[in-house]
Amino acid sequence: MSFLTNPWVISILAMGFILGNILALRKVSQVQMRKTKTMSDLEKLSELEKKNKQRIDAIENSKQEAAHQKTPNENDKADS
């Protein structure tokens, strides 16, 4: 029984308890950080939809510009 009341044993147990709690807190904070950084599936889908919409708009704009460029040239040839 006197072994448990030895100051060295008490100090080692206290240090172990403190270090264990610190490591547990670090692990919990890492898990919470991962949760906040990752997007949900719905957010990922909405981001992909926005990007695809921008690509589609860019393609449509380039097609319209190409059609407008062809139209004046064809009219010039028809007039000649």
mmCIF file of the N, C-alpha and C atoms, coordinates in Angstrom:
data_MODEL
# 
_entry.id   MODEL 
# 
loop_
_atom_site.group_PDB 
_atom_site.id 
_atom_site.type_symbol 
_atom_site.label_atom_id 
_atom_site.label_alt_id 
_atom_site.label_comp_id 
_atom_site.label_asym_id 
_atom_site.label_entity_id 
_atom_site.label_seq_id 
_atom_site.pdbx_PDB_ins_code 
_atom_site.Cartn_x 
_atom_site.Cartn_y 
_atom_site.Cartn_z 
_atom_site.occupancy 
_atom_site.B_iso_or_equiv 
_atom_site.pdbx_formal_charge 
_atom_site.auth_seq_id 
_atom_site.auth_comp_id 
_atom_site.auth_asym_id 
_atom_site.auth_atom_id 
_atom_site.pdbx_PDB_model_num 
ATOM 1   N N  . MET A 1 1  ? 0.818   -1.194 0.000    1.00 0.00 ? 1  MET A N  1 
ATOM 2   C CA . MET A 1 1  ? 0.000   0.000  0.000    1.00 0.00 ? 1  MET A CA 1 
ATOM 3   C C  . MET A 1 1  ? 0.861   1.258  0.000    1.00 0.00 ? 1  MET A C  1 
ATOM 4   N N  . SER A 1 2  ? 2.006   1.181  0.642    1.00 0.00 ? 2  SER A N  1 
ATOM 5   C CA . SER A 1 2  ? 2.884   2.346  0.673    1.00 0.00 ? 2  SER A CA 1 
ATOM 6   C C  . SER A 1 2  ? 3.455   2.643  -0.714   1.00 0.00 ? 2  SER A C  1 
ATOM 7   N N  . PHE A 1 3  ? 3.436   1.645  -1.597   1.00 0.00 ? 3  PHE A N  1 
ATOM 8   C CA . PHE A 1 3  ? 3.937   1.848  -2.964   1.00 0.00 ? 3  PHE A CA 1 
ATOM 9   C C  . PHE A 1 3  ? 3.065   2.862  -3.715   1.00 0.00 ? 3  PHE A C  1 
ATOM 10  N N  . LEU A 1 4  ? 1.755   2.817  -3.533   1.00 0.00 ? 4  LEU A N  1 
ATOM 11  C CA . LEU A 1 4  ? 0.849   3.719  -4.227   1.00 0.00 ? 4  LEU A CA 1 
ATOM 12  C C  . LEU A 1 4  ? 0.939   5.157  -3.728   1.00 0.00 ? 4  LEU A C  1 
ATOM 13  N N  . THR A 1 5  ? 1.386   5.344  -2.507   1.00 0.00 ? 5  THR A N  1 
ATOM 14  C CA . THR A 1 5  ? 1.500   6.700  -1.964   1.00 0.00 ? 5  THR A CA 1 
ATOM 15  C C  . THR A 1 5  ? 2.881   7.307  -2.204   1.00 0.00 ? 5  THR A C  1 
ATOM 16  N N  . ASN A 1 6  ? 3.748   6.581  -2.898   1.00 0.00 ? 6  ASN A N  1 
ATOM 17  C CA . ASN A 1 6  ? 5.074   7.087  -3.230   1.00 0.00 ? 6  ASN A CA 1 
ATOM 18  C C  . ASN A 1 6  ? 4.903   8.273  -4.191   1.00 0.00 ? 6  ASN A C  1 
ATOM 19  N N  . PRO A 1 7  ? 5.587   9.388  -3.944   1.00 0.00 ? 7  PRO A N  1 
ATOM 20  C CA . PRO A 1 7  ? 5.444   10.570 -4.800   1.00 0.00 ? 7  PRO A CA 1 
ATOM 21  C C  . PRO A 1 7  ? 5.807   10.304 -6.263   1.00 0.00 ? 7  PRO A C  1 
ATOM 22  N N  . TRP A 1 8  ? 6.765   9.433  -6.521   1.00 0.00 ? 8  TRP A N  1 
ATOM 23  C CA . TRP A 1 8  ? 7.149   9.121  -7.898   1.00 0.00 ? 8  TRP A CA 1 
ATOM 24  C C  . TRP A 1 8  ? 6.017   8.400  -8.641   1.00 0.00 ? 8  TRP A C  1 
ATOM 25  N N  . VAL A 1 9  ? 5.373   7.495  -7.960   1.00 0.00 ? 9  VAL A N  1 
ATOM 26  C CA . VAL A 1 9  ? 4.270   6.753  -8.581   1.00 0.00 ? 9  VAL A CA 1 
ATOM 27  C C  . VAL A 1 9  ? 3.108   7.710  -8.860   1.00 0.00 ? 9  VAL A C  1 
ATOM 28  N N  . ILE A 1 10 ? 2.803   8.556  -7.921   1.00 0.00 ? 10 ILE A N  1 
ATOM 29  C CA . ILE A 1 10 ? 1.714   9.532  -8.108   1.00 0.00 ? 10 ILE A CA 1 
ATOM 30  C C  . ILE A 1 10 ? 2.052   10.477 -9.257   1.00 0.00 ? 10 ILE A C  1 
ATOM 31  N N  . SER A 1 11 ? 3.302   10.926 -9.345   1.00 0.00 ? 11 SER A N  1 
ATOM 32  C CA . SER A 1 11 ? 3.721   11.831 -10.413  1.00 0.00 ? 11 SER A CA 1 
ATOM 33  C C  . SER A 1 11 ? 3.604   11.164 -11.787  1.00 0.00 ? 11 SER A C  1 
ATOM 34  N N  . ILE A 1 12 ? 4.035   9.915  -11.874  1.00 0.00 ? 12 ILE A N  1 
ATOM 35  C CA . ILE A 1 12 ? 3.973   9.194  -13.149  1.00 0.00 ? 12 ILE A CA 1 
ATOM 36  C C  . ILE A 1 12 ? 2.517   8.974  -13.565  1.00 0.00 ? 12 ILE A C  1 
ATOM 37  N N  . LEU A 1 13 ? 1.670   8.614  -12.621  1.00 0.00 ? 13 LEU A N  1 
ATOM 38  C CA . LEU A 1 13 ? 0.253   8.430  -12.942  1.00 0.00 ? 13 LEU A CA 1 
ATOM 39  C C  . LEU A 1 13 ? -0.398  9.740  -13.378  1.00 0.00 ? 13 LEU A C  1 
ATOM 40  N N  . ALA A 1 14 ? -0.060  10.826 -12.714  1.00 0.00 ? 14 ALA A N  1 
ATOM 41  C CA . ALA A 1 14 ? -0.623  12.128 -13.076  1.00 0.00 ? 14 ALA A CA 1 
ATOM 42  C C  . ALA A 1 14 ? -0.162  12.541 -14.476  1.00 0.00 ? 14 ALA A C  1 
ATOM 43  N N  . MET A 1 15 ? 1.120   12.343 -14.774  1.00 0.00 ? 15 MET A N  1 
ATOM 44  C CA . MET A 1 15 ? 1.650   12.683 -16.098  1.00 0.00 ? 15 MET A CA 1 
ATOM 45  C C  . MET A 1 15 ? 0.981   11.835 -17.180  1.00 0.00 ? 15 MET A C  1 
ATOM 46  N N  . GLY A 1 16 ? 0.796   10.557 -16.892  1.00 0.00 ? 16 GLY A N  1 
ATOM 47  C CA . GLY A 1 16 ? 0.133   9.676  -17.848  1.00 0.00 ? 16 GLY A CA 1 
ATOM 48  C C  . GLY A 1 16 ? -1.302  10.115 -18.108  1.00 0.00 ? 16 GLY A C  1 
ATOM 49  N N  . PHE A 1 17 ? -1.991  10.500 -17.049  1.00 0.00 ? 17 PHE A N  1 
ATOM 50  C CA . PHE A 1 17 ? -3.366  10.960 -17.188  1.00 0.00 ? 17 PHE A CA 1 
ATOM 51  C C  . PHE A 1 17 ? -3.438  12.241 -18.020  1.00 0.00 ? 17 PHE A C  1 
ATOM 52  N N  . ILE A 1 18 ? -2.559  13.175 -17.756  1.00 0.00 ? 18 ILE A N  1 
ATOM 53  C CA . ILE A 1 18 ? -2.542  14.447 -18.482  1.00 0.00 ? 18 ILE A CA 1 
ATOM 54  C C  . ILE A 1 18 ? -2.188  14.224 -19.953  1.00 0.00 ? 18 ILE A C  1 
ATOM 55  N N  . LEU A 1 19 ? -1.148  13.435 -20.219  1.00 0.00 ? 19 LEU A N  1 
ATOM 56  C CA . LEU A 1 19 ? -0.748  13.177 -21.599  1.00 0.00 ? 19 LEU A CA 1 
ATOM 57  C C  . LEU A 1 19 ? -1.838  12.420 -22.365  1.00 0.00 ? 19 LEU A C  1 
ATOM 58  N N  . GLY A 1 20 ? -2.480  11.494 -21.697  1.00 0.00 ? 20 GLY A N  1 
ATOM 59  C CA . GLY A 1 20 ? -3.569  10.759 -22.342  1.00 0.00 ? 20 GLY A CA 1 
ATOM 60  C C  . GLY A 1 20 ? -4.705  11.677 -22.737  1.00 0.00 ? 20 GLY A C  1 
ATOM 61  N N  . ASN A 1 21 ? -5.062  12.603 -21.866  1.00 0.00 ? 21 ASN A N  1 
ATOM 62  C CA . ASN A 1 21 ? -6.130  13.550 -22.186  1.00 0.00 ? 21 ASN A CA 1 
ATOM 63  C C  . ASN A 1 21 ? -5.733  14.490 -23.325  1.00 0.00 ? 21 ASN A C  1 
ATOM 64  N N  . ILE A 1 22 ? -4.492  14.924 -23.335  1.00 0.00 ? 22 ILE A N  1 
ATOM 65  C CA . ILE A 1 22 ? -4.023  15.808 -24.413  1.00 0.00 ? 22 ILE A CA 1 
ATOM 66  C C  . ILE A 1 22 ? -4.063  15.080 -25.748  1.00 0.00 ? 22 ILE A C  1 
ATOM 67  N N  . LEU A 1 23 ? -3.599  13.838 -25.784  1.00 0.00 ? 23 LEU A N  1 
ATOM 68  C CA . LEU A 1 23 ? -3.626  13.074 -27.025  1.00 0.00 ? 23 LEU A CA 1 
ATOM 69  C C  . LEU A 1 23 ? -5.060  12.810 -27.477  1.00 0.00 ? 23 LEU A C  1 
ATOM 70  N N  . ALA A 1 24 ? -5.949  12.538 -26.542  1.00 0.00 ? 24 ALA A N  1 
ATOM 71  C CA . ALA A 1 24 ? -7.349  12.318 -26.897  1.00 0.00 ? 24 ALA A CA 1 
ATOM 72  C C  . ALA A 1 24 ? -7.966  13.590 -27.472  1.00 0.00 ? 24 ALA A C  1 
ATOM 73  N N  . LEU A 1 25 ? -7.655  14.738 -26.913  1.00 0.00 ? 25 LEU A N  1 
ATOM 74  C CA . LEU A 1 25 ? -8.178  15.999 -27.436  1.00 0.00 ? 25 LEU A CA 1 
ATOM 75  C C  . LEU A 1 25 ? -7.651  16.292 -28.834  1.00 0.00 ? 25 LEU A C  1 
ATOM 76  N N  . ARG A 1 26 ? -6.386  15.979 -29.077  1.00 0.00 ? 26 ARG A N  1 
ATOM 77  C CA . ARG A 1 26 ? -5.826  16.188 -30.408  1.00 0.00 ? 26 ARG A CA 1 
ATOM 78  C C  . ARG A 1 26 ? -6.532  15.314 -31.435  1.00 0.00 ? 26 ARG A C  1 
ATOM 79  N N  . LYS A 1 27 ? -6.792  14.077 -31.062  1.00 0.00 ? 27 LYS A N  1 
ATOM 80  C CA . LYS A 1 27 ? -7.468  13.156 -31.972  1.00 0.00 ? 27 LYS A CA 1 
ATOM 81  C C  . LYS A 1 27 ? -8.892  13.633 -32.278  1.00 0.00 ? 27 LYS A C  1 
ATOM 82  N N  . VAL A 1 28 ? -9.597  14.088 -31.259  1.00 0.00 ? 28 VAL A N  1 
ATOM 83  C CA . VAL A 1 28 ? -10.961 14.570 -31.452  1.00 0.00 ? 28 VAL A CA 1 
ATOM 84  C C  . VAL A 1 28 ? -10.964 15.821 -32.326  1.00 0.00 ? 28 VAL A C  1 
ATOM 85  N N  . SER A 1 29 ? -10.023 16.712 -32.122  1.00 0.00 ? 29 SER A N  1 
ATOM 86  C CA . SER A 1 29 ? -9.989  17.939 -32.921  1.00 0.00 ? 29 SER A CA 1 
ATOM 87  C C  . SER A 1 29 ? -9.673  17.626 -34.375  1.00 0.00 ? 29 SER A C  1 
ATOM 88  N N  . GLN A 1 30 ? -8.843  16.638 -34.647  1.00 0.00 ? 30 GLN A N  1 
ATOM 89  C CA . GLN A 1 30 ? -8.548  16.258 -36.028  1.00 0.00 ? 30 GLN A CA 1 
ATOM 90  C C  . GLN A 1 30 ? -9.786  15.695 -36.703  1.00 0.00 ? 30 GLN A C  1 
ATOM 91  N N  . VAL A 1 31 ? -10.573 14.922 -35.985  1.00 0.00 ? 31 VAL A N  1 
ATOM 92  C CA . VAL A 1 31 ? -11.790 14.352 -36.551  1.00 0.00 ? 31 VAL A CA 1 
ATOM 93  C C  . VAL A 1 31 ? -12.768 15.471 -36.871  1.00 0.00 ? 31 VAL A C  1 
ATOM 94  N N  . GLN A 1 32 ? -12.913 16.443 -35.992  1.00 0.00 ? 32 GLN A N  1 
ATOM 95  C CA . GLN A 1 32 ? -13.825 17.554 -36.230  1.00 0.00 ? 32 GLN A CA 1 
ATOM 96  C C  . GLN A 1 32 ? -13.353 18.408 -37.395  1.00 0.00 ? 32 GLN A C  1 
ATOM 97  N N  . MET A 1 33 ? -12.054 18.598 -37.543  1.00 0.00 ? 33 MET A N  1 
ATOM 98  C CA . MET A 1 33 ? -11.532 19.389 -38.650  1.00 0.00 ? 33 MET A CA 1 
ATOM 99  C C  . MET A 1 33 ? -11.804 18.689 -39.969  1.00 0.00 ? 33 MET A C  1 
ATOM 100 N N  . ARG A 1 34 ? -11.682 17.376 -40.018  1.00 0.00 ? 34 ARG A N  1 
ATOM 101 C CA . ARG A 1 34 ? -11.971 16.640 -41.238  1.00 0.00 ? 34 ARG A CA 1 
ATOM 102 C C  . ARG A 1 34 ? -13.436 16.795 -41.619  1.00 0.00 ? 34 ARG A C  1 
ATOM 103 N N  . LYS A 1 35 ? -14.307 16.798 -40.640  1.00 0.00 ? 35 LYS A N  1 
ATOM 104 C CA . LYS A 1 35 ? -15.728 16.929 -40.927  1.00 0.00 ? 35 LYS A CA 1 
ATOM 105 C C  . LYS A 1 35 ? -16.043 18.288 -41.522  1.00 0.00 ? 35 LYS A C  1 
ATOM 106 N N  . THR A 1 36 ? -15.408 19.331 -41.029  1.00 0.00 ? 36 THR A N  1 
ATOM 107 C CA . THR A 1 36 ? -15.711 20.667 -41.529  1.00 0.00 ? 36 THR A CA 1 
ATOM 108 C C  . THR A 1 36 ? -15.088 20.898 -42.897  1.00 0.00 ? 36 THR A C  1 
ATOM 109 N N  . LYS A 1 37 ? -13.965 20.269 -43.193  1.00 0.00 ? 37 LYS A N  1 
ATOM 110 C CA . LYS A 1 37 ? -13.305 20.488 -44.469  1.00 0.00 ? 37 LYS A CA 1 
ATOM 111 C C  . LYS A 1 37 ? -13.984 19.731 -45.600  1.00 0.00 ? 37 LYS A C  1 
ATOM 112 N N  . THR A 1 38 ? -14.510 18.561 -45.322  1.00 0.00 ? 38 THR A N  1 
ATOM 113 C CA . THR A 1 38 ? -15.117 17.779 -46.388  1.00 0.00 ? 38 THR A CA 1 
ATOM 114 C C  . THR A 1 38 ? -16.516 18.285 -46.683  1.00 0.00 ? 38 THR A C  1 
ATOM 115 N N  . MET A 1 39 ? -16.868 18.243 -47.947  1.00 0.00 ? 39 MET A N  1 
ATOM 116 C CA . MET A 1 39 ? -18.193 18.687 -48.358  1.00 0.00 ? 39 MET A CA 1 
ATOM 117 C C  . MET A 1 39 ? -19.123 17.485 -48.391  1.00 0.00 ? 39 MET A C  1 
ATOM 118 N N  . SER A 1 40 ? -20.374 17.768 -48.200  1.00 0.00 ? 40 SER A N  1 
ATOM 119 C CA . SER A 1 40 ? -21.351 16.696 -48.298  1.00 0.00 ? 40 SER A CA 1 
ATOM 120 C C  . SER A 1 40 ? -21.557 16.351 -49.769  1.00 0.00 ? 40 SER A C  1 
ATOM 121 N N  . ASP A 1 41 ? -22.215 15.240 -50.024  1.00 0.00 ? 41 ASP A N  1 
ATOM 122 C CA . ASP A 1 41 ? -22.455 14.807 -51.395  1.00 0.00 ? 41 ASP A CA 1 
ATOM 123 C C  . ASP A 1 41 ? -23.289 15.832 -52.158  1.00 0.00 ? 41 ASP A C  1 
ATOM 124 N N  . LEU A 1 42 ? -24.245 16.425 -51.480  1.00 0.00 ? 42 LEU A N  1 
ATOM 125 C CA . LEU A 1 42 ? -25.094 17.413 -52.136  1.00 0.00 ? 42 LEU A CA 1 
ATOM 126 C C  . LEU A 1 42 ? -24.288 18.636 -52.556  1.00 0.00 ? 42 LEU A C  1 
ATOM 127 N N  . GLU A 1 43 ? -23.374 19.078 -51.690  1.00 0.00 ? 43 GLU A N  1 
ATOM 128 C CA . GLU A 1 43 ? -22.536 20.227 -52.028  1.00 0.00 ? 43 GLU A CA 1 
ATOM 129 C C  . GLU A 1 43 ? -21.609 19.902 -53.196  1.00 0.00 ? 43 GLU A C  1 
ATOM 130 N N  . LYS A 1 44 ? -21.073 18.675 -53.227  1.00 0.00 ? 44 LYS A N  1 
ATOM 131 C CA . LYS A 1 44 ? -20.205 18.274 -54.330  1.00 0.00 ? 44 LYS A CA 1 
ATOM 132 C C  . LYS A 1 44 ? -20.974 18.269 -55.643  1.00 0.00 ? 44 LYS A C  1 
ATOM 133 N N  . LEU A 1 45 ? -22.195 17.743 -55.604  1.00 0.00 ? 45 LEU A N  1 
ATOM 134 C CA . LEU A 1 45 ? -23.005 17.708 -56.816  1.00 0.00 ? 45 LEU A CA 1 
ATOM 135 C C  . LEU A 1 45 ? -23.359 19.110 -57.307  1.00 0.00 ? 45 LEU A C  1 
ATOM 136 N N  . SER A 1 46 ? -23.656 20.000 -56.389  1.00 0.00 ? 46 SER A N  1 
ATOM 137 C CA . SER A 1 46 ? -23.991 21.366 -56.806  1.00 0.00 ? 46 SER A CA 1 
ATOM 138 C C  . SER A 1 46 ? -22.772 22.060 -57.409  1.00 0.00 ? 46 SER A C  1 
ATOM 139 N N  . GLU A 1 47 ? -21.590 21.819 -56.867  1.00 0.00 ? 47 GLU A N  1 
ATOM 140 C CA . GLU A 1 47 ? -20.367 22.394 -57.442  1.00 0.00 ? 47 GLU A CA 1 
ATOM 141 C C  . GLU A 1 47 ? -20.131 21.851 -58.851  1.00 0.00 ? 47 GLU A C  1 
ATOM 142 N N  . LEU A 1 48 ? -20.309 20.543 -59.030  1.00 0.00 ? 48 LEU A N  1 
ATOM 143 C CA . LEU A 1 48 ? -20.125 19.952 -60.351  1.00 0.00 ? 48 LEU A CA 1 
ATOM 144 C C  . LEU A 1 48 ? -21.143 20.504 -61.346  1.00 0.00 ? 48 LEU A C  1 
ATOM 145 N N  . GLU A 1 49 ? -22.366 20.691 -60.879  1.00 0.00 ? 49 GLU A N  1 
ATOM 146 C CA . GLU A 1 49 ? -23.406 21.228 -61.754  1.00 0.00 ? 49 GLU A CA 1 
ATOM 147 C C  . GLU A 1 49 ? -23.061 22.646 -62.209  1.00 0.00 ? 49 GLU A C  1 
ATOM 148 N N  . LYS A 1 50 ? -22.541 23.463 -61.296  1.00 0.00 ? 50 LYS A N  1 
ATOM 149 C CA . LYS A 1 50 ? -22.143 24.825 -61.651  1.00 0.00 ? 50 LYS A CA 1 
ATOM 150 C C  . LYS A 1 50 ? -21.023 24.812 -62.695  1.00 0.00 ? 50 LYS A C  1 
ATOM 151 N N  . LYS A 1 51 ? -20.025 23.941 -62.480  1.00 0.00 ? 51 LYS A N  1 
ATOM 152 C CA . LYS A 1 51 ? -18.913 23.869 -63.430  1.00 0.00 ? 51 LYS A CA 1 
ATOM 153 C C  . LYS A 1 51 ? -19.385 23.395 -64.799  1.00 0.00 ? 51 LYS A C  1 
ATOM 154 N N  . ASN A 1 52 ? -20.247 22.385 -64.806  1.00 0.00 ? 52 ASN A N  1 
ATOM 155 C CA . ASN A 1 52 ? -20.758 21.880 -66.085  1.00 0.00 ? 52 ASN A CA 1 
ATOM 156 C C  . ASN A 1 52 ? -21.601 22.926 -66.793  1.00 0.00 ? 52 ASN A C  1 
ATOM 157 N N  . LYS A 1 53 ? -22.384 23.678 -66.053  1.00 0.00 ? 53 LYS A N  1 
ATOM 158 C CA . LYS A 1 53 ? -23.204 24.744 -66.640  1.00 0.00 ? 53 LYS A CA 1 
ATOM 159 C C  . LYS A 1 53 ? -22.310 25.802 -67.288  1.00 0.00 ? 53 LYS A C  1 
ATOM 160 N N  . GLN A 1 54 ? -21.208 26.146 -66.620  1.00 0.00 ? 54 GLN A N  1 
ATOM 161 C CA . GLN A 1 54 ? -20.282 27.126 -67.189  1.00 0.00 ? 54 GLN A CA 1 
ATOM 162 C C  . GLN A 1 54 ? -19.652 26.593 -68.471  1.00 0.00 ? 54 GLN A C  1 
ATOM 163 N N  . ARG A 1 55 ? -19.289 25.309 -68.480  1.00 0.00 ? 55 ARG A N  1 
ATOM 164 C CA . ARG A 1 55 ? -18.705 24.719 -69.689  1.00 0.00 ? 55 ARG A CA 1 
ATOM 165 C C  . ARG A 1 55 ? -19.709 24.711 -70.829  1.00 0.00 ? 55 ARG A C  1 
ATOM 166 N N  . ILE A 1 56 ? -20.931 24.334 -70.525  1.00 0.00 ? 56 ILE A N  1 
ATOM 167 C CA . ILE A 1 56 ? -21.967 24.292 -71.563  1.00 0.00 ? 56 ILE A CA 1 
ATOM 168 C C  . ILE A 1 56 ? -22.210 25.688 -72.118  1.00 0.00 ? 56 ILE A C  1 
ATOM 169 N N  . ASP A 1 57 ? -22.276 26.688 -71.246  1.00 0.00 ? 57 ASP A N  1 
ATOM 170 C CA . ASP A 1 57 ? -22.473 28.066 -71.701  1.00 0.00 ? 57 ASP A CA 1 
ATOM 171 C C  . ASP A 1 57 ? -21.318 28.529 -72.585  1.00 0.00 ? 57 ASP A C  1 
ATOM 172 N N  . ALA A 1 58 ? -20.095 28.156 -72.217  1.00 0.00 ? 58 ALA A N  1 
ATOM 173 C CA . ALA A 1 58 ? -18.935 28.547 -73.014  1.00 0.00 ? 58 ALA A CA 1 
ATOM 174 C C  . ALA A 1 58 ? -18.982 27.891 -74.385  1.00 0.00 ? 58 ALA A C  1 
ATOM 175 N N  . ILE A 1 59 ? -19.378 26.639 -74.446  1.00 0.00 ? 59 ILE A N  1 
ATOM 176 C CA . ILE A 1 59 ? -19.469 25.935 -75.731  1.00 0.00 ? 59 ILE A CA 1 
ATOM 177 C C  . ILE A 1 59 ? -20.553 26.564 -76.599  1.00 0.00 ? 59 ILE A C  1 
ATOM 178 N N  . GLU A 1 60 ? -21.699 26.855 -75.996  1.00 0.00 ? 60 GLU A N  1 
ATOM 179 C CA . GLU A 1 60 ? -22.788 27.474 -76.756  1.00 0.00 ? 60 GLU A CA 1 
ATOM 180 C C  . GLU A 1 60 ? -22.394 28.852 -77.274  1.00 0.00 ? 60 GLU A C  1 
ATOM 181 N N  . ASN A 1 61 ? -21.682 29.614 -76.456  1.00 0.00 ? 61 ASN A N  1 
ATOM 182 C CA . ASN A 1 61 ? -21.232 30.941 -76.894  1.00 0.00 ? 61 ASN A CA 1 
ATOM 183 C C  . ASN A 1 61 ? -20.251 30.837 -78.053  1.00 0.00 ? 61 ASN A C  1 
ATOM 184 N N  . SER A 1 62 ? -19.344 29.872 -77.980  1.00 0.00 ? 62 SER A N  1 
ATOM 185 C CA . SER A 1 62 ? -18.377 29.719 -79.072  1.00 0.00 ? 62 SER A CA 1 
ATOM 186 C C  . SER A 1 62 ? -19.072 29.271 -80.351  1.00 0.00 ? 62 SER A C  1 
ATOM 187 N N  . LYS A 1 63 ? -20.109 28.432 -80.230  1.00 0.00 ? 63 LYS A N  1 
ATOM 188 C CA . LYS A 1 63 ? -20.866 28.019 -81.423  1.00 0.00 ? 63 LYS A CA 1 
ATOM 189 C C  . LYS A 1 63 ? -21.596 29.209 -82.023  1.00 0.00 ? 63 LYS A C  1 
ATOM 190 N N  . GLN A 1 64 ? -22.186 30.045 -81.178  1.00 0.00 ? 64 GLN A N  1 
ATOM 191 C CA . GLN A 1 64 ? -22.896 31.222 -81.676  1.00 0.00 ? 64 GLN A CA 1 
ATOM 192 C C  . GLN A 1 64 ? -21.943 32.192 -82.351  1.00 0.00 ? 64 GLN A C  1 
ATOM 193 N N  . GLU A 1 65 ? -20.764 32.372 -81.767  1.00 0.00 ? 65 GLU A N  1 
ATOM 194 C CA . GLU A 1 65 ? -19.775 33.260 -82.380  1.00 0.00 ? 65 GLU A CA 1 
ATOM 195 C C  . GLU A 1 65 ? -19.312 32.713 -83.717  1.00 0.00 ? 65 GLU A C  1 
ATOM 196 N N  . ALA A 1 66 ? -19.141 31.400 -83.789  1.00 0.00 ? 66 ALA A N  1 
ATOM 197 C CA . ALA A 1 66 ? -18.725 30.787 -85.052  1.00 0.00 ? 66 ALA A CA 1 
ATOM 198 C C  . ALA A 1 66 ? -19.824 30.947 -86.096  1.00 0.00 ? 66 ALA A C  1 
ATOM 199 N N  . ALA A 1 67 ? -21.077 30.819 -85.690  1.00 0.00 ? 67 ALA A N  1 
ATOM 200 C CA . ALA A 1 67 ? -22.192 30.983 -86.627  1.00 0.00 ? 67 ALA A CA 1 
ATOM 201 C C  . ALA A 1 67 ? -22.275 32.428 -87.111  1.00 0.00 ? 67 ALA A C  1 
ATOM 202 N N  . HIS A 1 68 ? -22.031 33.378 -86.245  1.00 0.00 ? 68 HIS A N  1 
ATOM 203 C CA . HIS A 1 68 ? -22.064 34.792 -86.632  1.00 0.00 ? 68 HIS A CA 1 
ATOM 204 C C  . HIS A 1 68 ? -20.916 35.134 -87.567  1.00 0.00 ? 68 HIS A C  1 
ATOM 205 N N  . GLN A 1 69 ? -19.774 34.494 -87.375  1.00 0.00 ? 69 GLN A N  1 
ATOM 206 C CA . GLN A 1 69 ? -18.640 34.764 -88.248  1.00 0.00 ? 69 GLN A CA 1 
ATOM 207 C C  . GLN A 1 69 ? -18.864 34.181 -89.635  1.00 0.00 ? 69 GLN A C  1 
ATOM 208 N N  . LYS A 1 70 ? -19.523 33.037 -89.725  1.00 0.00 ? 70 LYS A N  1 
ATOM 209 C CA . LYS A 1 70 ? -19.781 32.407 -91.016  1.00 0.00 ? 70 LYS A CA 1 
ATOM 210 C C  . LYS A 1 70 ? -20.842 33.172 -91.799  1.00 0.00 ? 70 LYS A C  1 
ATOM 211 N N  . THR A 1 71 ? -21.829 33.705 -91.116  1.00 0.00 ? 71 THR A N  1 
ATOM 212 C CA . THR A 1 71 ? -22.953 34.369 -91.780  1.00 0.00 ? 71 THR A CA 1 
ATOM 213 C C  . THR A 1 71 ? -22.506 35.581 -92.613  1.00 0.00 ? 71 THR A C  1 
ATOM 214 N N  . PRO A 1 72 ? -21.715 36.512 -92.122  1.00 0.00 ? 72 PRO A N  1 
ATOM 215 C CA . PRO A 1 72 ? -21.304 37.654 -92.965  1.00 0.00 ? 72 PRO A CA 1 
ATOM 216 C C  . PRO A 1 72 ? -20.462 37.216 -94.152  1.00 0.00 ? 72 PRO A C  1 
ATOM 217 N N  . ASN A 1 73 ? -19.597 36.248 -93.989  1.00 0.00 ? 73 ASN A N  1 
ATOM 218 C CA . ASN A 1 73 ? -18.763 35.778 -95.092  1.00 0.00 ? 73 ASN A CA 1 
ATOM 219 C C  . ASN A 1 73 ? -19.614 35.167 -96.190  1.00 0.00 ? 73 ASN A C  1 
ATOM 220 N N  . GLU A 1 74 ? -20.629 34.400 -95.805  1.00 0.00 ? 74 GLU A N  1 
ATOM 221 C CA . GLU A 1 74 ? -21.509 33.785 -96.794  1.00 0.00 ? 74 GLU A CA 1 
ATOM 222 C C  . GLU A 1 74 ? -22.315 34.862 -97.524  1.00 0.00 ? 74 GLU A C  1 
ATOM 223 N N  . ASN A 1 75 ? -22.744 35.898 -96.801  1.00 0.00 ? 75 ASN A N  1 
ATOM 224 C CA . ASN A 1 75 ? -23.481 36.987 -97.443  1.00 0.00 ? 75 ASN A CA 1 
ATOM 225 C C  . ASN A 1 75 ? -22.610 37.743 -98.434  1.00 0.00 ? 75 ASN A C  1 
ATOM 226 N N  . ASP A 1 76 ? -21.327 37.920 -98.103  1.00 0.00 ? 76 ASP A N  1 
ATOM 227 C CA . ASP A 1 76 ? -20.406 38.611 -99.005  1.00 0.00 ? 76 ASP A CA 1 
ATOM 228 C C  . ASP A 1 76 ? -20.230 37.798 -100.298 1.00 0.00 ? 76 ASP A C  1 
ATOM 229 N N  . LYS A 1 77 ? -20.155 36.492 -100.193 1.00 0.00 ? 77 LYS A N  1 
ATOM 230 C CA . LYS A 1 77 ? -19.983 35.630 -101.346 1.00 0.00 ? 77 LYS A CA 1 
ATOM 231 C C  . LYS A 1 77 ? -21.254 35.637 -102.217 1.00 0.00 ? 77 LYS A C  1 
ATOM 232 N N  . ALA A 1 78 ? -22.402 35.705 -101.570 1.00 0.00 ? 78 ALA A N  1 
ATOM 233 C CA . ALA A 1 78 ? -23.656 35.716 -102.313 1.00 0.00 ? 78 ALA A CA 1 
ATOM 234 C C  . ALA A 1 78 ? -23.831 37.013 -103.073 1.00 0.00 ? 78 ALA A C  1 
ATOM 235 N N  . ASP A 1 79 ? -23.356 38.121 -102.516 1.00 0.00 ? 79 ASP A N  1 
ATOM 236 C CA . ASP A 1 79 ? -23.476 39.423 -103.172 1.00 0.00 ? 79 ASP A CA 1 
ATOM 237 C C  . ASP A 1 79 ? -22.566 39.510 -104.401 1.00 0.00 ? 79 ASP A C  1 
ATOM 238 N N  . SER A 1 80 ? -21.452 38.799 -104.409 1.00 0.00 ? 80 SER A N  1 
ATOM 239 C CA . SER A 1 80 ? -20.482 38.903 -105.509 1.00 0.00 ? 80 SER A CA 1 
ATOM 240 C C  . SER A 1 80 ? -20.916 38.234 -106.757 1.00 0.00 ? 80 SER A C  1 
# 
